[in-house]
Amino acid sequence: MADALATLASMYKVSNKNDIPTISIQWLERPAYVFAAEIVIDDKPWFHDIKVFLKSQEYPPGA
């Protein structure tokens, strides 16, 4: 957490005390990846879309 705050602090140049941005931290009941995960059921391997892109240089539908 300290590394993340140090990174954020290095991104801002403050010229006035009133210009300091506020950083809000929220506590979630579940890990964040639970909200981003989608269940996809198909018979293709995880790298199928990558192979299709490399062959055709076009993104597959729904990618």
ABEGO torsion letter per residue (X at the ends): XAAAAAAAAAABBBABAAABBBBBBBBBABBAAAAABBBBBBABBAAAAAAAAAAAGBBBBGX
